Each structure stands twice: as C-alpha cells, then as structure tokens.
Amino acid sequence: MEFGIQTGQQHRSYAELLNLWQAAERLGFTYGWLYDHLIPVGGDLDGDVFEAWTLLSSLLARTDTIRGGILVTCVMYRPPSVVAKAASTVDHASGGRVELGIGSCWNAWEAGLYGIDFPPLRERNERLAEAIQVIRTMWDPSKENFEGHYYKISAAHASPLPVQQPHPRIWVGGTGKSLPAIAAAHADGWNAIFASLEEYKGHLDRVRAACEAIGRDPATLALSFGQRVSVDKDSERAEERARLQYERHGVAFDDVMRSRFIFGSAIQVAEQVRALKDLGVGQFVLWHEPPFDAEAEDQIREFAETVAPLLR
C-alpha cells in the first residue's frame, strides 16, 4: 500500500504548504494532493485559497520524488483541452510526476462568485465523461479529433506530449450515482473520501459492478481512499483530537462522524487502514485540510513512523 497527503490550500501560507509537501516527501509518502476550489470550503469563507494547478506546478518544482495532483480538477473550471495541456506541461516540469484527478464537483455558490457556468449535476457528469475522452485524445498522437455533445477538438494534441507514457494516470473522484459508470468506462483509478468502511464497501461494489457490466476487469481500476486520521500513543488522546476537530467548528462528533474518521493508537489505526487494503485500496490519503486539521505535520510524521511500517 502507498500513502499520500491531501493539503487543501485554504487558510495556509505558501510556505506552510511547501513545508508539508517536503516533509511528506522526506517521510516516504508517495503522493501529494490539492483540491480545486476558488474559495475556502470551511472556516472563514473570505479566507485565502491558492489556485490548484499553478500551486501544484510550484510544489512539484520544489520537490523531487513525490507525485502530485488535484483531487479533483473541476470539469467546469477549465476546458478539458487546456487541462490536458497544463498537465502535460507540469509533467515535463516535474520529470513525470503528475497524476490527473478530475470530477464533476459540487460548489455552485463558488462557481457563481467567479462567473463560471455550473449546470445541473446530470450535465456536469455528461461533461465529465466527455472531458476525459478529450484529454485522452489530446495525449494520443494516433488521434486527431473528438466530437461530442459538449466538447469538440480538431487536429489538436498536447505538444509536447506528457513525459509519462502512454500518459499520466487519470483518476475520477466521487461516489455519486453516475460516477461508477464514468470511472469504469474512462478512468485509470477511482478515489473516494470521508466514508465509513461499510459505506465504502457499498460504493466499491457499485464501481466493480460497473466495470463488469462493460467487460472490464475491476482489478484494472486503481483504488484510492482519503480520510482524516488522528494517531497517538494514547488512543484516548487520539480520539479527543478527532472530536475537537469537529466540535470546535460546531459539528457534533456523533456516530456518523466517528465512523468517518480513523483514530486511535498506531495499531488501531493500522487495523482500520488494513481493512481498506484488504478491499483492494492501493493508496491511502491522509486528509489534512484546515480548519478540520490538527497538528498536520506532527500527524503526518506520526503516521509515517508508526502506522505505515505496519502496513508495508
């Protein structure tokens, strides 16, 4: 199993974000992820947020081994042909370390503030399926055209093509009703976040059924799962940290929230992550996004030093 961090770029300085990514790299994490939001999605909604793709390019330029991407690039924020071009550019700048996450997204209010069209979910999902096909066309020198309902490109390639061949891995993120079919038909990997183990099993069953429905071996779809984690030598202290992350922001740490948070001693946390590994999850992502965030660098280090060795 490989491990990643997600550092939603709200309420943090650039120096803090770079420090977290460089620390994660030193500690042996394989992946670093950002989100694609233009305003904060928690805490002070007037706070600072860095744009995702430009920030990603800078973070990868100042690291050496960690792979990076966006969970997930919003299909409505940039034409997919431009996303293909941007990802190819960053792939070259990073020596082939880009992962492309993409999804239909959810924050209509945010899009409205920035004057971005945000159609109903059905159309966004349809656009998502087409957008991935556009990106694959842009990265395939044997193809020149794509003509869909929403997107059309003609004799266009991302030149230079990505360093990674045949192309960077494409992840679809989300657990909505239409996402399993889109992931099965068009993605290299599927990411889900903030689900209990039982909820995740249900989502995974639907994704695997969607693969089988089109004759795809479900084992060919890589699996990634992200969750908030609190680990401590004292399991009660780990739980208290988890509880405070919610309650100090007015969210009750009830049974549902508890089931969607991994906390405890290193052995207890490893057991919970191992349950995901046994389901086929190959990448586990520690979610450290302000304001639901406590001692991010310390927690990343604690996980790397005490939990990760139990799972390798």
N, C-alpha and C positions, 0 to 999 in steps of 0.2 A: 504493500500500500504506500502511495505517495501522499505528501501533505502540502497544503497551501495556506496562505493567509488572505483574507479579504479586508481591505482597509478603506471602506467608504470615505471619500475625500471631503467630508464635511467637518467643520469646526476643528480643523487641524491645519497647521502651517505646512508649507512645502518641506521644510527641514524635518519636521516630525514624521511625515510620510516617508521621506527618503531614509531616515534612520530606521524605521520599522522594516522597510524592504531590505536594507543592507543587513540588519540584524537577523532577519529571517533567512537570508542567503547564508550568512555565516553559520547559522544553526542547522543548516541542511534541508530547509524547505525547498521544494521543487517549483512551487507556483506562487505567484502574487497576482491578486485580482483587485480591480477597482469596480465602481458602479458607474452607471451612465445617468446621472441626474444633474440638473442645472440649478436646483435649489436644494437645501437640506431636506431630508425626509424624516427628521427627528430633531427635537430640541428647538432652538431658535430658527424659525423658517426664514429669517432675514440674514442668517449667517453665511459665511464664506463656503464656496464649493469650487473646486478646480475642474475644468473641462477634462473629460476622461481620456480621449485619445492623445491630446497633446501632453497631458501629465504622464501617461503610460510611456510615451516615447522618451521622455526625460528620465524616468525611473529606470527603464531598461538601459539607457545610455550610461547610467551611473552604477550599474550592477554588472556582474559577469556571467552568472550561471542561471539565475532564477528565470523561469519562464513567466510571461505576463500577458494579461488580457483583461477584458471587461465582462463582468457578469451583471447584466448583459447589455451589449450595444442595443439601443432602442431603434427599432426598424424605422420609426418615423422621423428621427432627428437628422439623418443624413441619407442621401441617395445610396443605394447599395453599391453602385459602381464606384462611388467615392470611398465608401468603406473598404472595398477591395483594394483600391489604390493606396489608401492610407495604411492598411495592414501590411501590404507588400513593402511599402517604404520603411515602416518600423521593423519589419522582419529583416531587411537589409541592415538597418542601423544597429540592430541587436545581435546580428550574427545568427539569425534563425531561431529566435526565442519567443515568437508571437503565438498566442492562442486566440482564436476568434470566437467570442461568445456573442450570441445575438438572440433577441427575443421581441415579443410584441409589446411589452411594457404596460404601465398601468396609470401613470400620474397625469391625468387630463388637465388638472389645475396647473401643474408645472408647464406643460406644453402651451397652454393658453397664455401664460405670462410672457412667454418668449415668442408668441405669434406663430406657433407651429401647429399645423393641422393634426388633429387627433381623432380619427374616425372611430366608429364603434368597434368593439373587440373582434367581431367576425371579420371585418375588413382588415384590421391590423394583422390578424392571423393569416389571412389570404396573402397579404403583402409580405409577411414573414416567409412563407413558403416560396414565393417568387423571388424575394431578395436573395435567399441562399442560392437559388439557381443562377441568378445574375452573378453573384460572387464567384461561383464555381466556373461559370463561363469566362469571366474576366481572368481567371487563373489557369485556364486550359488553352494552350496555344493551338489545339486542333479545332477549336470552335471560334466562331466569329460573331454570331448573332444570338440574341434571345428576344423573343416577343411574347410577352404575357399580357394579362389584362391591365396591370398597373405599371409595369416597367418594360421598357424596350431599349436595347442597346444594339449598335450596329458596328461591326468590324472593330470592336474595342477590346483591348487587353490591358491588363495592369503591367505596363512595361516600365521598369524591369519586373519580371515575374518574381514571386517570393523566392527566398533562399531555400526554404523547405520544399521538398518535392514529395508527392505531387503538389502539395500546398499545406499551409498551416491547418491544424485541426479545427474544425468548426463545431462549436458547442451550441445547442439550443437549451435555453434555460426556462423553466416554468413547469407548473403542474396543472394548468387549465385543461378544460375538456378537449380542446383541439390539439394541444401540444404533443401528446403521444404520437399521433399520426404524422405530424410535421417532423418530429425528431427521427422517427423510424425511416421516413422517406428521404430525408435530406441531410441529416447531421452525422458527424463522426462521434459525437458524445452528447450526453444529456446531463444537465445539472438541476438539482432540486435543493431547496433550503428550508430551514425552520419547520420541519415536520417531525412528529413523533415517529418512533420506529414503526408502529402499526400503520400510521398514515403513509409513511414512505413505502411500506410493503404494498399498499394498495395502489399508489402511484406507479410503482415499479411493475406491478402485474399488468397495468394498462399499457405501459410502454412496451413491455415484452410481447403482449398480445398484438399490439400494433405492428411490431416487427414481423411476427409470424404471419399476420394477415397479408403481408406483401411479399412473403417468401424470404425475408431477411433473417439471418441467424442473430438472435438477440445478443449473443456474445460479442458480435462485431461492433456494438454500440457501447462506447466507453461510458462509465458512470462516475459522476462527481456529486458529492453532497456537502453542503455547508451548514454549520451550526455554531451557535455561541457555546463557549466552553469556559468552565471555571474549575481549575485543578489546584489542589493544595495538599500538603502532607496531612493536614487536619481536614477531614471530609466535612465537618460541620462548618468550618470557616469557608470552605469552597461553596457550600450551599448558601451561606449568608451573603457572600459576594454576589452570587447569582440572583438572590432575592432582591438585594439592594439595587441591582442594575435596572430592575423593573419598577420597584416601588418608589424610588426616588424621582421617577418620572411619571408617577400617577397611574401605573399599570399594576394591577393585582397579580401577584405571583401565585396564581391558582393552579389547579391540577393540570389544566391545558398548557399553561406557560411552563410549568415544571417538566411536562413531557416533551417540550420543545427546547430544552436546554440540557446540555450534558455537563454534569458537575460531580465532584467527589474527589477521592484520592486518585493517585496515578493508576492504581489497579482498577478502581471502579470506572474511571474514565476510559481506560483501555478496553474494559469489558464491553462498554456501550459502543465504542467505535468498532470493536471487533465484530459485533453483531451486524454492523453495516458492511464490513469487509466480507463477512460470510455470505451476504446477499449479492456480492459482486462489485461493490463500490471500490474503485481503484484509486480515487483521490478524495481525501477528506480535507475540507477547508475550514479553518478556524476563523470565525466571523468577529472582527473587532472594528465596530463602527460606532463612533460617538453619536448620541450620548449614552447609548446602551453599551458601555465599554468600561472596563475597569482594569487598570494596570496592564495595558496591552502588551508592552514589551516584556514585562515580567512573566505574563501568562504564556506568551509565545515561547520564551526560554524554558519555562517550567514544563510545558508540553513536550518540547523538543528533547529535553534532557531526561524526563521521567516516564512519559507516555509512549512516545514514538518508538523507543527501543523495545517495548513490549509487543509491538505490532509488526515489526520487521522480521 
